[in-house]
């Protein structure tokens, strides 16, 4: 194996796992994280951009004006995600399978593993009314990422991903302005940080781990409008801009019998994240009952490839095609005010995955069309404190993957069975 061939394979495999980073634990299409509001989750995020809570600021910055009066309003949410993603490799083919070493290594490795990892996702918000019409807001969120890691570290799919994690966190300072009765606009900035750690088996499932770690800051914008054309009607439209990262870091390849001496490289992974536009309705049916609805578009089609650039060695960029499509989310729900202190809610959602074929589905991104079924409640403890509780079960269609390794010497095919349970808790306070 030449040095150029080794390095091309290394960079290409890192590219695959970088694209896969944290996706299976993320509970929205691709590898986005939808769990930003305990109140909205209880209705499968129906009505989220038109909600009366501060959590609506993630989708619509005009929601910074949702709480008026003196003092500071805050909201904190915590979601506990328990994913299950069983991958079974049932097809291994290509020129490399002619090698006895390769055949023996894959025959000795488990063919299946659960790659899902439990995670806790926090989201916090604050707002302050500066004047009669001007409101300031701040939200802290993690919009993309989480983690995948097979329980069997030497299973067949380890050559494409042994551990993949993408941690993102961001602050969005916003303002909302009431330009006329029933019309509020909002805008803000996204100031984000991302760190990726990607690990995979070097050459064969039983081989030591090759790793890459990189980080970067990314910047974007948010904008939205909230309309109240009649009493009991709220219409919210919000947009979050795309954010691009260049994860600058280092490759570490161990010494193995297959790849030769260990190597150290510097490089960068280009990661493009999508725009998100959300349209929501919150409509009163009676004094105590409201109908909720949301349509969301995610611009995953700008994510056509993942590009890895080496800083040294004179090697050309390695490009891993993604060929993703736009993602779409539809949800309906209802709220019922049982009493002045207690509100019940429930919702159903259908989400169209941006991954349209087995060739575009990576082993660490077992994404497919999904269905949400959710329930929750809001309870007012005191005049200044309210709690939200929600639960969702996410049904994900069974699917298949068919991926070439970075050098084109192997093709791995198999099946994916996934689902997830989400438990969330939130607290709203006024100071």
BADRENDO-575133 format. One record per atom (N, C-alpha, C): x, z, y. Coordinates in steps of 0.05 Angstrom, whole numbers, padded with zeros to 5 digits, always signed. Layout:
XZY...
This chain:
+00017+00000-00024+00000+00000+00000+00018+00000+00025+00014-00019+00043+00031-00020+00067+00022+00001+00087+00039+00006+00106+00033+00025+00127+00009+00016+00143+00008-00010+00149-00015-00021+00165-00041-00018+00149-00040-00023+00123-00064-00021+00106-00073+00008+00105-00054+00027+00102-00060+00055+00101-00074+00064+00126-00062+00056+00149-00073+00065+00174-00100+00052+00180-00104+00027+00173-00130+00014+00176-00151+00029+00160-00144+00035+00135-00164+00050+00119-00170+00077+00130-00150+00091+00139-00154+00118+00151-00172+00116+00175-00166+00098+00194-00182+00097+00218-00210+00088+00212-00213+00070+00193-00240+00060+00186-00257+00082+00174-00245+00098+00156-00260+00120+00144-00267+00141+00164-00249+00147+00183-00256+00166+00205-00279+00155+00221-00279+00129+00226-00301+00117+00241-00328+00121+00227-00328+00117+00201-00353+00121+00186-00363+00150+00188-00344+00169+00184-00353+00197+00185-00358+00206+00213-00346+00194+00233-00352+00201+00261-00381+00193+00267-00389+00170+00258-00417+00161+00262-00435+00179+00248-00426+00191+00225-00444+00208+00209-00445+00237+00220-00430+00243+00240-00426+00271+00247-00451+00286+00252-00457+00305+00234-00479+00323+00238-00506+00312+00235-00509+00287+00226-00535+00275+00228-00556+00286+00210-00549+00293+00185-00569+00300+00166-00583+00326+00174-00570+00343+00189-00583+00368+00198-00598+00364+00223-00594+00342+00237-00609+00337+00262-00637+00329+00255-00657+00339+00270-00684+00335+00264-00698+00316+00283-00685+00294+00288-00698+00271+00302-00684+00246+00292-00694+00223+00299-00683+00198+00289-00653+00196+00296-00637+00183+00279-00609+00182+00283-00596+00209+00280-00582+00219+00300-00572+00246+00298-00578+00262+00324-00602+00257+00335-00611+00273+00358-00624+00299+00348-00625+00318+00367-00637+00344+00361-00662+00347+00378-00685+00349+00365-00710+00351+00380-00718+00380+00387-00706+00399+00373-00715+00427+00376-00706+00439+00402-00721+00434+00424-00713+00444+00450-00734+00463+00462-00756+00467+00448-00778+00484+00459-00794+00495+00436-00796+00521+00434-00812+00534+00413-00842+00527+00417-00851+00527+00442-00879+00521+00447-00886+00492+00438-00869+00473+00446-00875+00445+00439-00872+00440+00409-00854+00454+00396-00850+00449+00367-00875+00457+00352-00890+00478+00361-00914+00486+00347-00935+00465+00346-00933+00445+00364-00952+00422+00364-00938+00396+00356-00916+00397+00341-00900+00374+00334-00892+00358+00359-00887+00372+00380-00877+00361+00406-00897+00343+00419-00923+00345+00411-00944+00331+00426-00947+00344+00453-00948+00327+00474-00951+00338+00501-00927+00350+00513-00903+00346+00501-00879+00360+00510-00871+00355+00538-00872+00330+00548-00864+00323+00575-00885+00330+00596-00909+00339+00587-00930+00347+00605-00938+00377+00601-00921+00391+00586-00926+00419+00581-00924+00436+00606-00937+00459+00606-00936+00478+00628-00912+00497+00626-00896+00494+00605-00873+00512+00601-00848+00500+00614-00828+00517+00618-00802+00507+00629-00788+00490+00608-00794+00494+00583-00781+00478+00562-00786+00448+00565-00807+00441+00579-00812+00413+00584-00790+00400+00601-00773+00416+00614-00752+00405+00631-00733+00387+00616-00730+00392+00589-00711+00376+00574-00720+00347+00574-00746+00342+00572-00757+00315+00572-00765+00305+00599-00771+00323+00618-00782+00316+00644-00773+00336+00665-00753+00330+00681-00743+00350+00701-00764+00358+00721-00786+00343+00725-00807+00351+00743-00820+00378+00734-00816+00385+00709-00827+00410+00699-00813+00435+00711-00792+00431+00726-00780+00454+00741-00800+00467+00760-00821+00452+00767-00842+00462+00785-00865+00475+00770-00862+00478+00744-00885+00489+00728-00890+00518+00735-00871+00533+00744-00874+00561+00750-00870+00566+00780-00890+00574+00793-00888+00579+00822-00889+00608+00829-00883+00615+00854-00883+00642+00863-00855+00653+00866-00853+00677+00877-00827+00690+00881-00813+00697+00855-00787+00699+00856-00772+00708+00832-00762+00684+00816-00748+00691+00794-00736+00672+00776-00751+00672+00750-00758+00649+00740-00771+00646+00714-00750+00636+00694-00751+00647+00670-00732+00639+00649-00747+00634+00623-00734+00618+00606-00745+00613+00579-00721+00609+00560-00722+00623+00538-00701+00620+00517-00714+00614+00490-00702+00594+00476-00713+00586+00450-00691+00585+00430-00698+00591+00405-00679+00591+00383-00692+00579+00358-00681+00558+00348-00692+00545+00324-00673+00547+00301-00684+00556+00278-00668+00559+00253-00676+00536+00235-00657+00517+00230-00663+00493+00215-00651+00495+00187-00668+00490+00167-00659+00492+00139-00664+00464+00127-00644+00447+00128-00648+00420+00117-00640+00418+00087-00651+00399+00074-00644+00392+00046-00640+00362+00045-00616+00353+00037-00610+00325+00035-00594+00320+00010-00607+00311-00011-00594+00307-00037-00585+00277-00038-00559+00273-00041-00549+00246-00044-00539+00242-00073-00547+00221-00085-00538+00214-00112-00525+00187-00112-00500+00185-00119-00486+00160-00121-00490+00149-00149-00503+00126-00151-00509+00114-00177-00497+00086-00180-00481+00077-00160-00468+00051-00162-00441+00052-00148-00420+00045-00163-00393+00043-00152-00382+00017-00162-00375-00001-00144-00365-00028-00152-00344-00037-00132-00330-00058-00140-00310-00070-00122-00284-00073-00136-00265-00087-00124-00239-00092-00137-00224-00067-00145-00226-00046-00130-00211-00022-00136-00220-00009-00163-00244-00014-00172-00254-00002-00196-00239-00012-00221-00223-00033-00218-00207-00043-00240-00184-00025-00246-00177-00007-00227-00155+00012-00231-00163+00035-00249-00148+00041-00270-00155+00064-00287-00156+00090-00271-00138+00093-00252-00138+00118-00235-00164+00121-00220-00174+00099-00208-00199+00100-00193-00222+00105-00212-00223+00091-00235-00245+00095-00254-00246+00123-00264-00222+00134-00271-00221+00161-00282-00229+00182-00261-00220+00178-00236-00226+00197-00215-00256+00199-00209-00269+00176-00208-00298+00177-00202-00314+00187-00226-00304+00180-00250-00319+00190-00274-00318+00220-00276-00296+00232-00266-00293+00261-00268-00307+00276-00246-00316+00262-00226-00328+00276-00202-00359+00277-00205-00371+00298-00194-00401+00299-00194-00412+00275-00179-00435+00265-00187-00446+00242-00174-00465+00249-00151-00473+00275-00149-00494+00282-00129-00486+00308-00115-00497+00312-00091-00493+00336-00076-00514+00339-00055-00519+00364-00047-00536+00370-00024-00517+00373+00000-00520+00356+00020-00502+00357+00043-00513+00372+00067-00538+00382+00065-00551+00396+00088-00539+00423+00093-00536+00430+00118-00525+00456+00125-00544+00470+00145-00552+00495+00140-00570+00509+00159-00556+00511+00186-00572+00512+00207-00561+00514+00234-00581+00528+00253-00570+00540+00273-00586+00552+00294-00582+00536+00320-00604+00528+00332-00602+00512+00357-00615+00527+00380-00599+00535+00400-00610+00549+00424-00617+00529+00446-00636+00536+00463-00642+00521+00487-00653+00541+00508-00642+00539+00532-00650+00558+00553-00656+00544+00579-00674+00556+00595-00683+00544+00620-00687+00566+00641-00684+00558+00666-00690+00575+00689-00699+00559+00712-00716+00571+00729-00726+00557+00753-00730+00577+00776-00728+00566+00800-00731+00582+00824-00745+00565+00845-00766+00576+00858-00780+00562+00879-00766+00567+00906-00754+00545+00917-00739+00548+00941-00756+00547+00966-00776+00528+00966-00795+00526+00988-00822+00521+00975-00842+00516+00992-00869+00511+00981-00870+00487+00963-00852+00467+00968-00853+00442+00953-00828+00437+00936-00806+00452+00941-00781+00446+00927-00774+00468+00907-00767+00459+00883-00760+00477+00861-00733+00469+00850-00717+00490+00843-00692+00485+00830-00693+00494+00801-00680+00479+00783-00680+00486+00755-00653+00482+00742-00650+00495+00719-00626+00492+00703-00633+00494+00674-00624+00475+00658-00628+00477+00629-00602+00475+00614-00600+00489+00592-00576+00489+00575-00585+00480+00547-00574+00458+00537-00584+00447+00512-00562+00434+00495-00568+00430+00470-00551+00414+00452-00569+00391+00443-00564+00367+00453-00582+00345+00448-00575+00329+00423-00551+00331+00413-00542+00315+00390-00523+00331+00373-00523+00327+00346-00503+00339+00330-00513+00355+00306-00501+00377+00302-00503+00395+00279-00482+00387+00257-00488+00392+00232-00467+00391+00212-00476+00383+00185-00460+00368+00170-00464+00362+00142-00440+00369+00126-00444+00380+00103-00422+00387+00085-00432+00389+00057-00421+00373+00038-00431+00374+00011-00423+00400-00003-00442+00410-00019-00436+00434-00034-00414+00429-00055-00413+00404-00066-00392+00396-00084-00372+00379-00068-00350+00392-00060-00331+00378-00043-00317+00355-00055-00319+00352-00082-00305+00330-00096-00325+00311-00109-00350+00310-00098-00369+00291-00109-00362+00262-00100-00374+00242-00112-00366+00214-00108-00366+00207-00079-00386+00216-00064-00388+00208-00035-00368+00221-00017-00351+00238-00028-00331+00252-00011-00311+00233+00002-00308+00209-00010-00289+00190+00002-00300+00179+00028-00326+00182+00033-00338+00174+00058-00343+00197+00077-00345+00221+00066-00350+00244+00084-00350+00270+00068-00331+00287+00074-00330+00313+00061-00342+00334+00079-00335+00334+00104-00347+00351+00124-00349+00335+00150-00372+00335+00163-00375+00321+00188-00390+00339+00207-00379+00344+00230-00393+00361+00250-00389+00349+00278-00410+00350+00293-00410+00342+00321-00424+00364+00337-00409+00378+00353-00420+00399+00370-00423+00388+00398-00447+00389+00409-00451+00381+00437-00465+00404+00451-00458+00407+00476-00472+00426+00493-00472+00415+00522-00493+00421+00537-00495+00409+00563-00511+00426+00582-00505+00424+00607-00521+00436+00629-00533+00415+00646-00559+00418+00653-00573+00399+00669-00585+00413+00694-00570+00413+00716-00582+00424+00741-00602+00403+00751-00626+00412+00759-00647+00394+00767-00661+00404+00792-00676+00386+00804-00695+00395+00825-00722+00381+00820-00743+00394+00829-00770+00382+00828-00782+00385+00856-00797+00364+00864-00808+00364+00891-00837+00355+00889-00855+00370+00901-00884+00363+00902-00888+00345+00926-00890+00319+00921-00893+00300+00943-00921+00298+00953-00940+00306+00937-00969+00306+00945-00984+00322+00924-01007+00332+00931-01023+00347+00911-01026+00331+00885-01018+00342+00863-01021+00329+00838-00998+00309+00831-00978+00307+00848-00956+00289+00842-00930+00304+00847-00914+00308+00825-00888+00321+00827-00867+00303+00814-00845+00300+00828-00823+00285+00818-00799+00303+00812-00781+00295+00795-00758+00311+00789-00734+00293+00782-00710+00304+00785-00686+00290+00778-00664+00310+00774-00643+00301+00760-00621+00319+00754-00598+00305+00742-00577+00321+00736-00553+00310+00724-00550+00322+00696-00535+00307+00679-00527+00317+00653-00496+00321+00654-00488+00345+00648-00459+00351+00647-00454+00362+00618-00442+00345+00602-00442+00350+00573-00413+00352+00562-00410+00367+00541-00385+00369+00526-00390+00363+00497-00372+00348+00484-00375+00341+00456-00349+00346+00441-00351+00357+00417-00328+00360+00400-00335+00351+00372-00319+00334+00360-00324+00325+00333-00302+00332+00315-00308+00342+00291-00289+00347+00270-00299+00333+00245-00282+00314+00235-00290+00297+00213-00270+00299+00191-00279+00305+00166-00262+00308+00143-00272+00292+00120-00254+00280+00104-00262+00265+00081-00239+00265+00061-00246+00260+00035-00226+00258+00014-00209+00234+00018-00183+00238+00014-00163+00216+00020-00161+00198-00004-00175+00176-00004-00172+00156-00025-00190+00160-00049-00191+00184-00061-00206+00191-00085-00220+00217-00081-00243+00222-00096-00258+00247-00091-00242+00273-00095-00222+00273-00113-00207+00297-00119-00183+00301-00100-00177+00281-00083-00154+00282-00066-00157+00302-00043-00135+00311-00031-00137+00329-00007-00152+00316+00016-00157+00332+00036-00174+00323+00059-00158+00311+00081-00167+00288+00090-00158+00277+00115-00177+00285+00137-00167+00292+00161-00184+00302+00181-00178+00289+00208-00199+00290+00225-00196+00282+00253-00211+00301+00270-00200+00309+00293-00214+00326+00312-00210+00315+00340-00231+00312+00354-00230+00302+00382-00251+00313+00399-00248+00311+00425-00267+00323+00444-00267+00307+00470-00289+00310+00485-00291+00296+00511-00314+00307+00526-00315+00302+00553-00338+00308+00570-00352+00282+00576-00379+00284+00578-00395+00261+00585-00415+00268+00606-00424+00248+00622-00442+00253+00644-00465+00233+00644-00488+00243+00653-00511+00226+00655-00531+00236+00675-00556+00227+00673-00576+00234+00692-00603+00239+00678-00621+00252+00692-00649+00255+00683-00667+00249+00706-00692+00241+00700-00712+00236+00721-00739+00237+00708-00759+00244+00725-00786+00245+00714-00807+00249+00735-00832+00247+00727-00855+00250+00744-00877+00264+00729-00891+00282+00742-00914+00297+00731-00938+00291+00748-00959+00280+00736-00984+00274+00750-01006+00292+00740-01023+00301+00759-01047+00316+00753-01070+00303+00769-01080+00280+00759-01101+00265+00773-01128+00279+00774-01133+00298+00756-01158+00313+00756-01153+00340+00743-01171+00359+00748-01168+00385+00737-01169+00383+00707-01149+00395+00694-01148+00395+00665-01132+00372+00653-01121+00354+00670-01106+00331+00661-01077+00332+00672-01058+00330+00653-01030+00329+00661-01017+00306+00646-01003+00289+00661-00989+00266+00649-00960+00268+00658-00942+00268+00638-00914+00271+00644-00898+00247+00633-00880+00237+00650-00862+00215+00642-00834+00223+00649-00816+00224+00629-00789+00232+00634-00769+00214+00621-00744+00215+00631-00722+00197+00621-00696+00213+00622-00681+00211+00600-00654+00221+00598-00636+00197+00593-00615+00195+00610-00598+00171+00608-00580+00172+00584-00568+00149+00578-00548+00148+00557-00523+00162+00566-00508+00173+00547-00482+00186+00553-00462+00176+00533-00439+00168+00543-00417+00158+00526-00394+00178+00525-00382+00180+00501-00359+00198+00498-00336+00182+00487-00312+00190+00494-00287+00181+00482-00273+00206+00470-00277+00210+00445-00268+00235+00432-00238+00232+00426-00222+00241+00445-00193+00240+00443-00183+00262+00424-00166+00254+00405-00157+00274+00386-00135+00264+00368-00132+00276+00345-00111+00270+00326-00121+00267+00298-00108+00248+00283-00112+00244+00254-00091+00260+00239-00099+00272+00217-00080+00286+00199-00086+00276+00171-00067+00261+00159-00069+00251+00132-00049+00265+00114-00058+00278+00092-00040+00292+00075-00024+00273+00057-00004+00283+00044+00011+00267+00025-00004+00266-00002-00008+00242-00012-00021+00238-00038-00007+00216-00054-00013+00215-00080-00002+00194-00097-00013+00167-00090-00037+00167-00078-00050+00141-00071-00041+00131-00044-00040+00148-00024-00034+00139+00003-00005+00143+00011+00011+00158-00005+00038+00162+00002+00043+00186+00020+00065+00186+00035+00071+00209+00052+00050+00214+00073+00048+00240+00080+00029+00248+00101+00036+00236+00128+00015+00232+00144+00020+00219+00171+00004+00233+00192+00013+00230+00216+00000+00242+00239-00004+00220+00261-00028+00217+00270-00034+00196+00291-00050+00208+00313-00047+00197+00336-00065+00203+00358-00084+00180+00362-00108+00185+00372-00127+00164+00375-00152+00173+00389-00173+00156+00387-00198+00163+00401-00221+00149+00387-00243+00163+00385-00268+00152+00374-00288+00148+00397-00297+00124+00400-00317+00118+00421-00345+00123+00409-00360+00140+00422-00387+00148+00413-00407+00143+00435-00426+00125+00430-00447+00119+00449-00473+00131+00441-00485+00147+00459-00510+00161+00454-00532+00147+00471-00557+00149+00462-00578+00132+00473-00593+00144+00497-00607+00126+00512-00627+00135+00531-00652+00146+00515-00667+00164+00528-00692+00173+00516-00713+00173+00537-00736+00161+00532-00759+00161+00550-00783+00173+00536-00797+00191+00549-00819+00206+00537-00843+00205+00555-00866+00198+00544-00892+00197+00558-00911+00216+00543-00923+00235+00558-00940+00256+00546-00966+00260+00561-00986+00269+00546-01012+00276+00558-01020+00304+00549-01030+00320+00568-01042+00346+00562-01070+00345+00575-01090+00343+00558-01117+00338+00568-01136+00360+00559-01149+00374+00578-01168+00395+00571-01194+00381+00560-01204+00391+00537-01229+00381+00526-01252+00400+00533-01246+00426+00530-01264+00447+00539-01247+00467+00555-01260+00489+00562-01245+00510+00577-01222+00521+00561-01225+00522+00534-01206+00535+00516-01190+00516+00498-01197+00490+00498-01185+00471+00479-01172+00448+00495-01147+00441+00486-01133+00419+00499-01123+00400+00477-01124+00374+00484-01113+00353+00466-01086+00345+00477-01067+00342+00459-01039+00336+00467-01030+00310+00453-01014+00295+00467-01003+00271+00455-00976+00263+00467-00959+00251+00452-00932+00242+00462-00924+00216+00448-00912+00198+00464-00898+00175+00454-00870+00176+00465-00850+00172+00447-00822+00173+00456-00807+00149+00445-00791+00137+00462-00773+00115+00455-00744+00124+00458-00728+00118+00438-00699+00125+00439-00683+00099+00436-00666+00094+00454-00651+00068+00456-00627+00068+00437-00632+00072+00411-00611+00071+00391-00600+00043+00387-00614+00022+00397-00604-00005+00393-00579-00011+00409-00572+00006+00429-00546+00003+00442-00523+00012+00425-00530+00024+00402-00510+00036+00384-00505+00016+00361-00492-00006+00368-00488-00027+00349-00462-00025+00333-00444-00008+00342-00419-00005+00328-00406+00021+00336-00388+00030+00319-00371+00053+00326-00342+00042+00326-00328+00046+00348-00301+00035+00352-00280+00057+00352-00260+00054+00336-00238+00073+00334-00212+00059+00344-00199+00072+00363-00175+00061+00375-00151+00079+00369-00130+00067+00358-00105+00082+00353-00087+00082+00377-00075+00104+00383-00058+00107+00407-00029+00097+00400-00022+00096+00375+00005+00089+00368+00005+00071+00343+00027+00058+00338+00030+00042+00314+00023+00012+00317+00012+00005+00341+00006-00023+00346-00016-00035+00329-00035-00019+00320-00056-00029+00303-00081-00035+00320-00095-00056+00313-00119-00064+00328-00141-00044+00324-00162-00045+00342-00185-00028+00339-00198-00032+00312-00208-00010+00300-00225-00012+00276-00254-00009+00285-00271-00028+00277-00299-00028+00285-00316-00025+00260-00333-00005+00260-00352-00001+00239-00380-00009+00249-00392-00030+00238-00419-00038+00248-00439-00017+00242-00458-00013+00261-00480+00005+00258-00506-00010+00255-00511-00029+00273-00535-00046+00272-00560-00030+00273-00560-00008+00288-00584+00009+00290-00605-00004+00308-00630+00003+00304-00652-00007+00320-00662+00016+00338-00680+00010+00356-00692+00031+00372-00709+00050+00354-00710+00075+00362-00726+00095+00348-00752+00101+00364-00773+00107+00349-00799+00112+00361-00812+00137+00349-00825+00153+00366-00837+00178+00358-00866+00180+00369-00885+00186+00351-00913+00188+00359-00923+00215+00350-00937+00231+00367-00947+00256+00359-00973+00263+00372-00990+00277+00358-01016+00287+00368-01018+00317+00361-01031+00332+00378-01035+00360+00373-01057+00372+00389-01061+00397+00385-01083+00411+00399-01075+00440+00404-01086+00451+00425-01082+00480+00432-01109+00493+00435-01111+00518+00426-01136+00533+00428-01130+00561+00439-01142+00567+00462-01139+00594+00474-01158+00613+00460-01148+00627+00441-01165+00646+00426-01174+00669+00444-01156+00678+00461-01162+00699+00481-01144+00695+00505-01145+00713+00524-01128+00711+00547-01099+00715+00540-01094+00728+00517-01066+00734+00509-01056+00716+00487-01073+00703+00472-01065+00689+00448-01074+00660+00448-01055+00641+00444-01061+00613+00441-01050+00602+00415-01067+00588+00400-01059+00575+00375-01054+00546+00380-01036+00534+00365-01031+00505+00367-01022+00493+00341-01027+00467+00338-01018+00453+00314-01014+00424+00321-00998+00409+00305-00993+00382+00311-00982+00366+00287-00984+00340+00290-00974+00321+00269-00959+00299+00284-00936+00290+00272-00920+00269+00284-00910+00250+00263-00906+00225+00272-00894+00204+00255-00870+00193+00271-00847+00190+00258-00823+00181+00271-00811+00157+00256-00806+00136+00271-00794+00112+00259-00764+00114+00262-00749+00114+00240-00720+00117+00241-00707+00092+00253-00684+00095+00266-00669+00072+00276-00653+00058+00254-00652+00070+00230-00638+00058+00208-00657+00042+00191-00653+00016+00190-00673-00002+00178-00666-00011+00150-00642-00007+00140-00635-00017+00113-00614+00001+00101-00610-00003+00074-00590+00013+00059-00562+00007+00069-00557-00017+00079-00530-00024+00089-00523-00009+00115-00544-00001+00130-00539+00013+00155-00540+00044+00152-00546+00053+00128-00549+00082+00123-00523+00093+00111-00510+00111+00126-00485+00123+00116-00491+00147+00099-00472+00154+00082-00477+00176+00063-00482+00203+00077-00471+00206+00101-00476+00231+00116-00497+00228+00137-00511+00205+00137-00534+00201+00155-00558+00191+00138-00569+00209+00122-00592+00200+00105-00618+00199+00121-00618+00186+00143-00642+00185+00160-00661+00164+00150-00687+00169+00152-00708+00150+00145-00733+00159+00160-00754+00143+00158-00779+00150+00172-00788+00178+00163-00799+00193+00182-00806+00221+00176-00833+00228+00187-00844+00250+00176-00870+00260+00183-00868+00290+00189-00879+00298+00211-00878+00326+00220-00906+00339+00216-00906+00363+00206-00930+00380+00205-00923+00407+00216-00936+00415+00238-00927+00439+00252-00950+00457+00260-00944+00483+00264-00963+00502+00274-00948+00523+00290-00962+00536+00308-00949+00557+00324-00968+00572+00342-00958+00591+00357-00975+00608+00374-00959+00617+00398-00973+00624+00419-00962+00637+00443-00976+00663+00447-00961+00685+00451-00974+00711+00455-00962+00723+00481-00980+00731+00498-00972+00744+00524-00969+00773+00520-00945+00783+00520-00940+00812+00516-00947+00828+00541-00937+00819+00564-00942+00831+00590-00946+00810+00611-00950+00817+00635-00953+00797+00656-00927+00782+00661-00904+00794+00652-00878+00781+00657-00865+00770+00632-00877+00775+00609-00863+00768+00584-00883+00755+00564-00875+00731+00554-00891+00717+00534-00873+00707+00512-00883+00708+00487-00867+00698+00464-00881+00674+00452-00864+00656+00440-00874+00633+00426-00862+00633+00398-00878+00625+00378-00869+00623+00351-00878+00596+00340-00861+00583+00325-00869+00557+00314-00856+00552+00286-00869+00535+00270-00859+00527+00244-00865+00498+00240-00846+00483+00229-00850+00455+00222-00838+00450+00195-00853+00433+00179-00841+00421+00156-00839+00391+00161-00815+00381+00155-00810+00352+00160-00807+00338+00133-00825+00319+00128-00824+00303+00104-00809+00277+00112-00788+00271+00096-00771+00247+00102-00774+00228+00078-00779+00203+00084-00782+00183+00063-00757+00181+00045-00761+00179+00019-00738+00173+00002-00726+00146+00009-00700+00144+00007-00686+00120+00016-00662+00115-00001-00648+00093+00005-00623+00086-00009-00601+00079+00011-00577+00082+00003-00554+00073+00019-00537+00054+00002-00523+00036+00015-00505+00017+00003-00483+00011+00023-00460+00025+00019-00439+00023+00039-00412+00015+00027-00397-00002+00041-00370-00008+00034-00351+00013+00045-00329+00018+00031-00309+00035+00044-00294+00020+00065-00277+00033+00080-00265+00021+00103-00247-00003+00097-00236-00004+00073-00218-00026+00066-00232-00048+00050-00258-00044+00043-00273-00064+00029-00266-00065-00001-00252-00044-00011-00245-00044-00039-00266-00031-00057-00284-00016-00045-00305-00003-00061-00332-00006-00046-00353-00007-00062-00380-00006-00051-00395+00017-00065-00405+00036-00050-00420+00059-00061-00449+00055-00055-00466+00057-00075-00495+00056-00071-00508+00081-00084-00532+00088-00073-00545+00111-00084-00571+00117-00071-00583+00140-00077-00609+00148-00067-00607+00173-00051-00627+00177-00033-00628+00200-00015-00656+00212-00017-00657+00239-00020-00682+00254-00019-00678+00277+00000-00694+00277+00022-00689+00296+00043-00716+00309+00052-00714+00333+00063-00736+00346+00077-00723+00369+00093-00740+00382+00109-00729+00404+00125-00751+00424+00133-00744+00449+00136-00761+00469+00147-00748+00480+00173-00765+00484+00193-00755+00494+00219-00771+00517+00228-00758+00539+00234-00770+00563+00245-00760+00567+00273-00778+00573+00292-00769+00575+00320-00782+00598+00334-00767+00610+00352-00776+00633+00368-00768+00628+00397-00786+00635+00415-00780+00632+00444-00791+00655+00460-00779+00660+00482-00788+00681+00500-00787+00671+00529-00809+00675+00543-00811+00668+00572-00812+00694+00588-00797+00695+00610-00796+00719+00626-00796+00711+00656-00806+00730+00672-00805+00727+00701-00792+00751+00713-00772+00746+00731-00757+00767+00743-00762+00766+00773
